């Protein structure tokens, strides 16, 4: 059986990148960041927009007809969903760090911002919950609704 995860992740990543590049809120945030006008509260809006892009990319690309036996197996979920979440986390961390550096430089503080660690356990719990929901849906005969 062919390993579908690499090709699937490539499609998800391409869709995500396209959505991010077209998202007006993200573009506006990046412009504010470039001009040193972004505020810490802008990061939460940026994170939300990135999350919406990630969600849409996953929904569009994780389809039964693309999966072995029409099922999303744990190893596929871990190798497609988790890397995307890691990328989003990194993007948000980068933005928050940049804003903090900008704020600190205006106050003559020269420390490197602390980056938040990737919430590995929360992501594992999220994937476990997803897999359980898919199993229950399959048992109830709703497997076409991934």
C-alpha positions as CSV (number, residue, x, y, z in Angstrom):
1,X,0.0,0.0,0.0
2,X,1.3,3.4,-0.9
3,X,2.2,5.9,1.8
4,X,-0.2,8.7,1.2
5,X,1.0,11.0,4.0
6,X,3.8,12.8,2.1
7,X,1.7,13.7,-0.9
8,X,-1.3,14.6,1.3
9,X,0.8,16.9,3.5
10,X,2.3,18.5,0.4
11,X,-1.3,19.3,-0.8
12,X,-2.3,20.6,2.6
13,X,0.8,22.8,2.9
14,X,0.2,24.2,-0.6
15,X,-3.4,25.0,0.2
16,X,-2.5,26.6,3.5
17,X,0.2,28.7,2.0
18,X,-2.1,29.9,-0.7
19,X,-4.8,30.8,1.8
20,X,-2.3,32.6,4.0
21,X,-1.0,34.6,1.1
22,X,-4.6,35.6,0.0
23,X,-5.9,36.4,3.5
24,X,-6.3,40.2,3.9
25,X,-6.1,40.1,7.7
26,X,-2.8,38.3,7.6
27,X,-1.5,40.6,4.9
28,X,-2.5,43.7,7.0
29,X,-0.9,42.2,10.1
30,X,2.4,41.5,8.2
31,X,2.3,45.1,6.9
32,X,1.8,46.4,10.5
33,X,4.6,44.2,11.7
34,X,7.0,45.4,9.0
35,X,6.2,49.0,9.9
36,X,6.6,48.4,13.6
37,X,2.9,49.3,14.2
38,X,1.7,45.9,15.4
39,X,0.5,45.5,18.9
40,X,0.6,42.4,21.1
41,X,-3.2,42.1,20.8
42,X,-2.8,41.9,17.0
43,X,-1.1,38.5,17.4
44,X,-4.3,36.9,18.6
45,X,-6.1,38.1,15.5
46,X,-3.2,36.8,13.4
47,X,-3.3,33.4,15.1
48,X,-7.0,33.2,14.6
49,X,-6.6,33.9,10.9
50,X,-3.8,31.4,10.5
51,X,-6.0,28.8,12.3
52,X,-8.8,29.5,9.9
53,X,-6.5,29.0,6.9
54,X,-5.1,25.8,8.4
55,X,-8.6,24.5,9.1
56,X,-9.8,25.2,5.6
57,X,-6.7,23.6,4.1
58,X,-7.2,20.4,6.2
59,X,-11.0,20.2,5.4
60,X,-10.3,20.6,1.7
61,X,-7.6,18.0,1.5
62,X,-8.3,15.3,4.0
63,X,-11.0,13.4,2.0
64,X,-12.1,9.8,2.1
65,X,-11.3,9.3,-1.6
66,X,-7.6,10.3,-0.8
67,X,-7.2,8.0,2.2
68,X,-6.4,4.2,2.4
69,X,-9.7,2.3,2.9
70,X,-11.3,5.8,3.1
71,X,-10.0,6.2,6.7
72,X,-7.8,8.7,8.4
73,X,-5.3,6.5,10.4
74,X,-3.3,7.8,13.3
75,X,0.0,7.8,11.5
76,X,-1.5,9.8,8.6
77,X,-3.0,12.3,11.0
78,X,0.2,12.7,12.9
79,X,2.2,13.2,9.8
80,X,-0.2,15.7,8.2
81,X,-2.1,17.6,10.9
82,X,0.7,17.9,13.4
83,X,3.3,19.4,11.1
84,X,0.8,22.0,10.0
85,X,0.0,22.9,13.6
86,X,3.7,23.1,14.3
87,X,4.1,25.6,11.4
88,X,1.2,27.7,12.6
89,X,2.6,27.7,16.1
90,X,6.0,28.8,14.8
91,X,4.5,31.6,12.7
92,X,2.6,32.9,15.8
93,X,5.7,32.6,17.9
94,X,7.8,34.5,15.4
95,X,5.2,37.3,15.2
96,X,4.9,37.6,19.0
97,X,8.7,37.6,19.4
98,X,9.1,40.3,16.7
99,X,6.5,42.5,18.4
100,X,8.1,42.0,21.8
101,X,11.5,43.0,20.3
102,X,10.1,46.1,18.8
103,X,8.5,47.1,22.1
104,X,11.6,46.3,24.1
105,X,13.8,48.3,21.7
106,X,11.7,51.4,22.3
107,X,12.3,51.0,26.0
108,X,16.0,50.3,25.5
109,X,15.7,46.7,26.7
110,X,17.9,44.3,24.8
111,X,16.7,40.8,25.8
112,X,15.6,38.0,23.5
113,X,11.9,37.2,23.9
114,X,11.1,33.8,25.3
115,X,9.4,31.5,22.8
116,X,6.5,29.4,23.8
117,X,7.1,25.7,23.5
118,X,5.0,23.6,21.1
119,X,2.1,22.1,23.1
120,X,3.0,18.5,22.3
121,X,0.6,16.9,24.8
122,X,-2.3,19.1,23.8
123,X,-1.8,18.2,20.1
124,X,-1.6,14.5,21.0
125,X,-4.9,14.9,22.9
126,X,-6.4,16.7,20.0
127,X,-5.4,14.0,17.6
128,X,-6.6,11.3,20.0
129,X,-10.0,13.1,20.2
130,X,-10.2,13.4,16.4
131,X,-9.4,9.7,16.0
132,X,-12.0,8.7,18.6
133,X,-14.7,10.9,17.0
134,X,-13.9,9.4,13.6
135,X,-14.2,5.9,15.0
136,X,-17.5,6.7,16.6
137,X,-18.8,8.3,13.4
138,X,-17.8,5.1,11.5
139,X,-19.6,2.9,14.0
140,X,-22.7,5.1,13.6
141,X,-22.5,4.8,9.8
142,X,-21.5,8.5,9.3
143,X,-18.1,7.8,7.8
144,X,-18.6,10.0,4.8
145,X,-18.5,13.0,7.1
146,X,-14.8,13.2,7.8
